Amino acid sequence: MPTLSVCLICRDEAQWIADCLRSIRPHIDEIVLVDTGSTDGTPDLAKPFGPLLVDFPWCDDFSAARNAGIDAATCDFVLILDPDEGLSESDIVKLPGLMARSDVMAHRLTQRTYSDDSRLISWQPVATPCPEARGMRGFFDVSQIRLFRRLPSIRYEGRIHEDLEPSIRREGGQIATSDLIVHHWKFLTHEMRQREKSRQYLALSEAKVLERSGDARAWRELGQAAHECGELERAVEACRRAVELAPQDIEYRLNLAVALAAAKSHREAVRAHTEALAIFPDHPDLLAVLGEAQLGLGDHAAAASTLDACLRRSPNHFRARNNMGVALLNLGRLENAEEHLSIAEEINPHSPLPPMNRGLIALRRGHAEAARSALSEALERDSTLWQAMIGLGDIEFNAQRFDEAETWYRRASEVEGHGADVDVKLCSTALMLGRPEEALRHAESAALRDPRHIGILEQVRRFVESRGGGHS
């Protein structure tokens, strides 16, 4: 029977390493742990599981670290894992069958990353509770080569998002796809450590595109890393370059469209989606994000039509289902909106978005207390929802409690990435509180951020000028 080495690289993985090694130790022949400079005792926590420890000075190159582990391994096959990953026992017992296939050099496994954030592209709900989800409500899948024969010619390439496939293809090796799942708990990693990793990945991605300026994948990886770090303009630029280099790749086009939508470049996002849909007309994620961009442009009828097309293909697409509720709310079809939001809440009962939008429907109907309850529930789930803060401010504004309304609007203005609607609301309260000059400043800010508000600016400017104020 073929033997199996599990190879991991780690640095400061005390949160994960013992659980990871404990789950795999009884089923494999060898553990190779490449430590790239831990300071939290990770190697000591690993020692009870008998790994071969390799000290590897970090050189800003994940492939070099991976290859050091492969070089130290002694078994017939190598399985690559990260410390925040694991396999279920029902999948581990299938490994011998995969290794017994003499015609296959490597196997793709499915990396299943768990997350409660149903706004993520390709997120889907956990259908039935399972221990591997660790309480998280959904996941997204990515196919990756993780199991392969230990041969001198099979090596990782690329300093980040390292890849085995080029070396396997050069050998003419067959790559098979299995149904084994590598469970990944990235989003349970301590927040500070996750931020540190994100900045590291961004720096390495920048170095990679300098080395491989004509590599579409490298540009896509830079775009993803920049997006994760909140550098949206940089993300758009990198994703656009990836599409230029590989215009027929659906994932590159989807990454560009998502980056444009996140950067609130809605008009350009609609163009990018339309071009992508001409090539991939039935892709539900493209349709979902196109609908979101159309919402950003205020074209609610077009958004409803696009999102309906998405939901016909993917009924449990949370992002599309929630945004369909938003589109119908803005079209005044409140009962239909509530139906979609109810389904969205069934798909992800812990998301703050359906209760927030239910609260906005209640506000539209004049049910202030029901609106307050739903919007407060949404803020308890996510304290950065500026739209919910606007809704709570509107409740106070409608009751002519302008000071309280202004408090909510100012709180919304402190949230990074808030929309121009916040400036419009602050403009309104400033007028009601007798501060026309301040109202004009807010109106100017709203129009600068969103040209649809130029009409409001002109009205406020005329009002201020009529009172003998204003500025050039």
C-alpha positions as CSV (number, residue, x, y, z in Angstrom):
1,M,0.0,0.0,0.0
2,P,1.4,3.5,-0.9
3,T,2.6,5.6,2.1
4,L,1.5,9.1,2.7
5,S,3.3,12.2,4.1
6,V,1.3,15.3,5.1
7,C,3.3,18.5,4.6
8,L,2.3,21.7,6.3
9,I,4.0,25.1,6.5
10,C,3.3,27.3,9.5
11,R,4.2,30.4,11.4
12,D,2.4,31.4,14.7
13,E,-0.4,28.8,14.3
14,A,-0.8,28.0,17.9
15,Q,-4.6,28.5,17.5
16,W,-4.8,25.6,15.1
17,I,-1.8,23.2,15.0
18,A,-2.7,20.7,17.7
19,D,-6.3,20.1,16.4
20,C,-5.0,19.8,12.8
21,L,-2.3,17.2,13.7
22,R,-4.5,15.3,16.1
23,S,-7.2,14.7,13.4
24,I,-4.7,13.3,10.8
25,R,-2.0,11.5,12.8
26,P,-3.8,8.1,13.1
27,H,-4.4,7.9,9.4
28,I,-1.0,8.9,7.8
29,D,2.6,7.7,7.8
30,E,4.5,10.9,8.2
31,I,4.0,14.6,9.2
32,V,6.5,17.2,7.8
33,L,6.1,20.6,9.5
34,V,8.0,23.5,7.9
35,D,8.1,26.4,10.4
36,T,9.0,29.7,8.9
37,G,9.7,31.6,12.2
38,S,7.0,31.0,14.8
39,T,7.2,33.0,18.1
40,D,4.1,31.6,19.7
41,G,5.3,28.0,20.5
42,T,3.7,26.4,17.5
43,P,6.6,23.8,17.0
44,D,6.4,22.8,20.7
45,L,2.6,22.3,20.4
46,A,3.3,20.0,17.4
47,K,5.9,17.8,19.0
48,P,3.6,15.3,20.7
49,F,2.4,14.3,17.3
50,G,5.8,13.3,16.1
51,P,6.4,15.5,13.1
52,L,9.6,16.0,11.2
53,L,10.3,19.6,12.0
54,V,12.0,21.7,9.3
55,D,13.2,25.2,10.3
56,F,13.0,27.3,7.2
57,P,14.1,31.0,7.2
58,W,11.2,33.0,5.6
59,C,12.2,34.4,2.2
60,D,8.9,35.9,1.0
61,D,8.2,32.8,-1.1
62,F,5.5,30.2,-0.3
63,S,6.6,27.9,-3.0
64,A,10.1,27.7,-1.6
65,A,8.6,26.8,1.8
66,R,6.3,24.2,0.3
67,N,9.1,22.7,-1.7
68,A,11.3,22.4,1.4
69,G,8.6,20.3,3.0
70,I,8.3,18.1,-0.1
71,D,12.1,17.7,-0.1
72,A,12.0,16.5,3.5
73,A,9.2,14.0,2.9
74,T,10.0,10.3,2.5
75,C,6.6,8.7,1.6
76,D,5.2,7.7,-1.8
77,F,2.5,10.5,-1.8
78,V,2.3,14.0,-0.4
79,L,-0.9,15.6,1.0
80,I,-0.7,19.3,1.4
81,L,-2.6,20.9,4.3
82,D,-2.6,24.2,6.2
83,P,-2.9,24.3,10.0
84,D,-6.4,25.9,9.8
85,E,-7.6,23.0,7.7
86,G,-8.7,19.4,8.2
87,L,-10.3,16.3,6.6
88,S,-13.3,14.4,8.1
89,E,-12.7,10.8,9.0
90,S,-15.1,9.7,6.3
91,D,-12.9,11.4,3.7
92,I,-9.5,10.4,5.1
93,V,-10.4,6.7,4.7
94,K,-10.8,7.4,0.9
95,L,-7.2,8.5,0.5
96,P,-5.8,4.9,0.0
97,G,-8.2,4.4,-2.9
98,L,-7.0,7.6,-4.6
99,M,-3.3,6.7,-4.1
100,A,-4.0,3.2,-5.6
101,R,-4.7,4.7,-9.0
102,S,-1.6,4.0,-11.0
103,D,-2.7,6.2,-14.0
104,V,-3.0,9.4,-11.9
105,M,-0.1,11.7,-10.9
106,A,-2.1,14.2,-8.8
107,H,-5.6,14.7,-7.4
108,R,-7.7,17.8,-7.0
109,L,-9.6,18.1,-3.7
110,T,-12.2,20.6,-2.8
111,Q,-11.2,23.3,-0.3
112,R,-14.4,24.3,1.5
113,T,-14.0,27.6,3.3
114,Y,-16.7,28.2,5.9
115,S,-18.1,31.7,6.5
116,D,-21.2,33.4,7.9
117,D,-20.8,36.2,5.3
118,S,-23.5,35.4,2.8
119,R,-22.4,38.4,0.7
120,L,-19.3,36.5,-0.5
121,I,-19.4,35.4,-4.1
122,S,-20.3,31.7,-4.5
123,W,-21.4,31.5,-0.8
124,Q,-24.0,28.8,-0.2
125,P,-25.7,27.7,3.0
126,V,-24.8,24.6,4.9
127,A,-27.7,22.3,4.0
128,T,-27.6,20.2,7.1
129,P,-25.7,20.8,10.4
130,C,-22.3,19.2,10.4
131,P,-19.4,19.3,12.9
132,E,-16.9,20.4,10.2
133,A,-18.8,23.7,9.8
134,R,-18.0,24.6,13.4
135,G,-21.2,26.5,13.8
136,M,-20.7,28.6,10.6
137,R,-23.7,28.9,8.3
138,G,-22.3,28.7,4.9
139,F,-19.2,28.1,2.7
140,F,-17.7,28.5,-0.7
141,D,-15.6,25.8,-2.6
142,V,-12.4,26.0,-4.6
143,S,-10.8,23.0,-6.4
144,Q,-7.1,22.6,-5.7
145,I,-4.3,20.0,-6.3
146,R,-3.5,18.7,-2.8
147,L,-2.6,15.0,-3.2
148,F,0.2,14.0,-5.5
149,R,3.1,11.5,-6.1
150,R,6.4,12.5,-4.5
151,L,8.6,12.9,-7.5
152,P,11.6,15.1,-7.9
153,S,10.0,17.0,-10.8
154,I,6.8,18.0,-9.1
155,R,7.4,21.3,-7.5
156,Y,5.5,24.4,-6.5
157,E,5.9,27.6,-8.5
158,G,5.0,31.2,-7.7
159,R,6.0,33.1,-4.5
160,I,2.2,33.3,-3.5
161,H,-0.8,31.3,-4.5
162,E,1.8,28.6,-5.3
163,D,0.9,26.2,-8.0
164,L,1.9,22.6,-8.8
165,E,0.0,22.2,-12.1
166,P,2.7,23.6,-14.4
167,S,5.3,21.0,-13.2
168,I,2.8,18.2,-13.5
169,R,1.8,19.2,-17.0
170,R,5.4,19.3,-18.1
171,E,5.7,15.7,-17.0
172,G,2.5,14.8,-19.0
173,G,0.9,13.6,-15.7
174,Q,-2.8,13.1,-15.4
175,I,-4.7,15.1,-12.8
176,A,-7.9,13.6,-11.4
177,T,-10.7,15.3,-9.5
178,S,-12.0,13.7,-6.4
179,D,-14.9,14.4,-4.1
180,L,-12.8,14.7,-1.0
181,I,-13.2,17.9,1.0
182,V,-10.5,19.9,2.8
183,H,-12.4,21.8,5.4
184,H,-11.0,25.4,5.9
185,W,-11.6,27.7,8.9
186,K,-9.9,30.8,7.7
187,F,-12.6,33.1,9.0
188,L,-12.3,31.7,12.6
189,T,-8.7,32.8,12.7
190,H,-8.0,35.6,15.3
191,E,-8.8,38.9,13.6
192,M,-5.4,40.5,14.2
193,R,-3.6,37.5,12.7
194,Q,-5.9,37.5,9.7
195,R,-5.2,41.2,9.0
196,E,-1.4,40.5,9.3
197,K,-1.8,37.6,6.8
198,S,-3.8,39.8,4.4
199,R,-1.1,42.5,4.3
200,Q,1.6,39.9,3.8
201,Y,-0.3,38.4,0.9
202,L,-0.7,41.8,-0.7
203,A,3.0,42.5,-0.5
204,L,3.9,39.1,-2.0
205,S,1.3,39.5,-4.8
206,E,2.9,42.9,-5.7
207,A,6.3,41.2,-5.9
208,K,4.8,38.4,-8.0
209,V,3.4,40.7,-10.7
210,L,6.8,42.4,-11.0
211,E,8.3,39.0,-11.8
212,R,5.4,37.8,-14.0
213,S,3.9,41.0,-15.6
214,G,2.3,39.0,-18.4
215,D,0.6,36.4,-16.1
216,A,-3.1,37.0,-15.8
217,R,-3.4,34.8,-12.7
218,A,-0.7,36.9,-10.9
219,W,-2.7,40.1,-11.6
220,R,-5.9,38.4,-10.4
221,E,-4.3,37.4,-7.2
222,L,-3.0,41.0,-6.6
223,G,-6.6,42.2,-7.2
224,Q,-8.0,39.8,-4.7
225,A,-5.3,40.7,-2.1
226,A,-5.9,44.4,-2.6
227,H,-9.6,44.0,-2.3
228,E,-9.3,42.0,0.9
229,C,-7.1,44.9,2.3
230,G,-9.7,47.5,1.3
231,E,-7.5,49.0,-1.4
232,L,-10.3,49.1,-4.0
233,E,-8.8,51.3,-6.7
234,R,-5.8,49.1,-6.7
235,A,-8.0,46.0,-6.9
236,V,-9.9,47.3,-9.9
237,E,-6.6,48.2,-11.7
238,A,-5.2,44.7,-11.1
239,C,-8.4,42.9,-12.0
240,R,-8.7,44.9,-15.2
241,R,-5.2,43.9,-16.2
242,A,-6.0,40.2,-15.6
243,V,-9.1,40.5,-17.9
244,E,-6.9,42.2,-20.6
245,L,-4.5,39.2,-20.5
246,A,-7.2,36.5,-20.3
247,P,-10.5,37.9,-21.6
248,Q,-12.1,34.4,-21.9
249,D,-11.7,33.6,-18.2
250,I,-15.0,33.9,-16.3
251,E,-13.3,34.1,-12.8
252,Y,-11.2,37.1,-13.9
253,R,-14.2,38.9,-15.3
254,L,-16.2,38.2,-12.2
255,N,-13.4,39.5,-9.9
256,L,-13.3,42.7,-12.0
257,A,-17.0,43.2,-11.8
258,V,-17.0,42.6,-8.0
259,A,-14.1,45.0,-7.5
260,L,-15.9,47.7,-9.5
261,A,-19.1,47.2,-7.5
262,A,-17.2,47.4,-4.2
263,A,-15.5,50.6,-5.4
264,K,-19.0,52.0,-6.2
265,S,-18.1,52.4,-9.9
266,H,-21.5,51.1,-10.7
267,R,-21.7,52.3,-14.3
268,E,-18.4,50.7,-15.2
269,A,-19.5,47.6,-13.2
270,V,-22.6,47.3,-15.4
271,R,-20.5,47.6,-18.5
272,A,-18.0,44.9,-17.3
273,H,-20.9,42.6,-16.3
274,T,-22.6,43.1,-19.7
275,E,-19.4,42.2,-21.5
276,A,-18.9,39.1,-19.3
277,L,-22.5,38.0,-19.7
278,A,-22.2,38.1,-23.5
279,I,-19.6,35.3,-23.1
280,F,-21.1,33.5,-20.1
281,P,-24.9,34.3,-20.3
282,D,-26.1,32.0,-17.5
283,H,-23.6,32.6,-14.8
284,P,-25.6,33.3,-11.6
285,D,-22.8,35.2,-9.7
286,L,-22.4,37.5,-12.7
287,L,-26.1,38.1,-12.7
288,A,-26.2,38.7,-9.0
289,V,-23.5,41.3,-9.0
290,L,-24.9,43.0,-12.1
291,G,-28.2,43.4,-10.3
292,E,-26.3,44.9,-7.4
293,A,-24.6,47.4,-9.7
294,Q,-27.9,48.3,-11.2
295,L,-29.3,49.0,-7.7
296,G,-26.3,51.2,-7.1
297,L,-27.3,53.2,-10.2
298,G,-30.9,53.5,-9.0
299,D,-32.2,51.4,-11.9
300,H,-34.4,49.3,-9.7
301,A,-36.5,47.8,-12.5
302,A,-33.5,46.6,-14.4
303,A,-32.0,45.2,-11.1
304,A,-35.2,43.3,-10.4
305,S,-35.2,41.8,-13.9
306,T,-31.5,40.7,-13.6
307,L,-31.9,39.3,-10.1
308,D,-35.0,37.4,-11.2
309,A,-32.9,35.7,-14.0
310,C,-30.2,34.9,-11.3
311,L,-32.8,33.4,-8.9
312,R,-34.3,31.2,-11.7
313,R,-30.9,29.6,-12.0
314,S,-29.9,29.6,-8.4
315,P,-32.9,30.0,-6.0
316,N,-30.7,29.9,-2.8
317,H,-28.4,32.7,-4.0
318,F,-28.5,34.8,-0.8
319,R,-27.0,37.9,-2.3
320,A,-29.5,37.9,-5.2
321,R,-32.4,37.1,-3.0
322,N,-31.7,39.9,-0.5
323,N,-31.1,42.4,-3.3
324,M,-34.3,41.4,-5.0
325,G,-36.1,42.4,-1.8
326,V,-34.2,45.8,-2.0
327,A,-35.2,46.3,-5.6
328,L,-38.8,45.5,-5.0
329,L,-38.9,47.8,-1.9
330,N,-37.7,50.7,-4.1
331,L,-40.3,49.8,-6.7
332,G,-43.0,50.1,-4.0
333,R,-43.8,46.3,-4.2
334,L,-43.6,45.9,-0.5
335,E,-45.4,42.5,-0.1
336,N,-43.2,40.9,-2.9
337,A,-40.1,42.5,-1.2
338,E,-41.1,40.9,2.1
339,E,-41.5,37.5,0.5
340,H,-37.9,37.6,-0.9
341,L,-36.5,38.9,2.3
342,S,-38.2,36.1,4.2
343,I,-36.5,33.5,1.9
344,A,-33.2,35.3,2.3
345,E,-33.5,35.0,6.1
346,E,-34.2,31.3,5.8
347,I,-31.0,30.9,3.7
348,N,-28.9,32.7,6.3
349,P,-30.8,33.4,9.5
350,H,-27.8,35.2,11.0
351,S,-27.3,37.9,8.3
352,P,-28.1,41.4,9.3
353,L,-29.3,42.4,5.9
354,P,-32.8,40.9,5.8
355,P,-33.9,42.4,9.1
356,M,-32.4,45.8,8.0
357,N,-34.5,45.7,4.8
358,R,-37.6,44.5,6.7
359,G,-37.1,47.6,8.9
360,L,-36.9,49.8,5.9
361,I,-40.2,48.3,4.6
362,A,-41.8,49.0,8.0
363,L,-40.5,52.5,7.9
364,R,-42.0,52.9,4.4
365,R,-45.4,51.8,5.8
366,G,-45.2,54.2,8.7
367,H,-44.8,51.5,11.3
368,A,-42.1,53.3,13.3
369,E,-41.8,50.8,16.2
370,A,-41.6,47.8,14.0
371,A,-39.0,49.6,11.9
372,R,-37.0,50.5,15.0
373,S,-37.1,46.9,16.3
374,A,-35.9,45.4,13.0
375,L,-33.2,48.0,12.3
376,S,-31.9,47.7,15.9
377,E,-31.7,43.9,15.4
378,A,-29.7,44.4,12.2
379,L,-27.3,46.8,14.0
380,E,-26.8,44.2,16.8
381,R,-25.6,41.8,14.2
382,D,-23.4,44.3,12.4
383,S,-22.6,47.6,14.0
384,T,-21.3,49.1,10.8
385,L,-24.6,49.1,8.8
386,W,-24.9,52.7,7.9
387,Q,-28.1,52.1,6.0
388,A,-29.7,50.9,9.3
389,M,-28.4,54.0,11.1
390,I,-30.1,56.2,8.4
391,G,-33.3,54.3,8.9
392,L,-33.2,54.9,12.7
393,G,-32.4,58.6,12.0
394,D,-35.4,58.8,9.6
395,I,-37.7,57.5,12.4
396,E,-36.5,60.4,14.6
397,F,-36.7,62.9,11.7
398,N,-40.3,61.9,10.9
399,A,-41.2,62.5,14.5
400,Q,-39.5,66.0,14.2
401,R,-36.8,65.0,16.7
402,F,-34.1,66.5,14.6
403,D,-31.3,66.5,17.1
404,E,-31.7,62.7,17.6
405,A,-32.0,62.2,13.9
406,E,-28.7,64.1,13.3
407,T,-27.0,61.9,15.9
408,W,-27.9,58.8,13.9
409,Y,-26.9,60.4,10.6
410,R,-23.5,61.5,12.0
411,R,-22.9,58.0,13.4
412,A,-23.6,56.7,9.8
413,S,-21.1,59.2,8.4
414,E,-18.3,57.8,10.6
415,V,-18.7,54.3,8.9
416,E,-16.0,53.8,6.3
417,G,-17.6,53.4,2.8
418,H,-20.9,55.0,3.7
419,G,-23.0,56.3,0.8
420,A,-23.8,59.8,-0.4
421,D,-27.3,59.4,1.1
422,V,-25.8,60.1,4.5
423,D,-24.7,63.6,3.3
424,V,-28.2,64.2,2.0
425,K,-29.7,63.3,5.4
426,L,-27.2,65.6,7.2
427,C,-28.1,68.3,4.8
428,S,-31.8,68.0,5.7
429,T,-31.2,68.0,9.5
430,A,-28.9,71.0,9.2
431,L,-31.7,72.9,7.3
432,M,-34.3,71.9,9.9
433,L,-31.9,73.0,12.7
434,G,-31.3,76.4,11.1
435,R,-27.8,75.9,9.9
436,P,-28.0,76.6,6.1
437,E,-24.3,77.1,5.5
438,E,-23.6,73.6,7.0
439,A,-26.5,72.2,4.9
440,L,-24.9,73.6,1.7
441,R,-21.6,71.9,2.6
442,H,-23.3,68.6,3.0
443,A,-25.2,69.0,-0.3
444,E,-21.9,69.8,-2.1
445,S,-20.4,66.6,-0.6
446,A,-23.4,64.5,-1.7
447,A,-23.3,65.9,-5.2
448,L,-19.5,65.4,-5.5
449,R,-19.9,61.7,-4.4
450,D,-23.0,61.0,-6.5
451,P,-24.0,63.2,-9.4
452,R,-27.6,62.1,-8.9
453,H,-27.7,64.6,-6.0
454,I,-26.8,67.6,-8.1
455,G,-30.4,68.7,-8.1
456,I,-30.5,68.8,-4.3
457,L,-27.3,70.9,-4.3
458,E,-28.9,73.4,-6.6
459,Q,-32.0,73.7,-4.5
460,V,-30.0,74.2,-1.3
461,R,-27.8,76.7,-3.0
462,R,-30.8,78.8,-4.1
463,F,-32.2,78.6,-0.6
464,V,-29.0,79.8,1.0
465,E,-28.5,82.6,-1.6
466,S,-32.1,83.7,-1.0
467,R,-31.1,84.2,2.7
468,G,-28.0,86.2,1.7
469,G,-25.6,83.4,2.4
470,G,-23.5,81.1,0.3
471,H,-20.0,81.0,-0.9
472,S,-18.2,80.9,-4.2
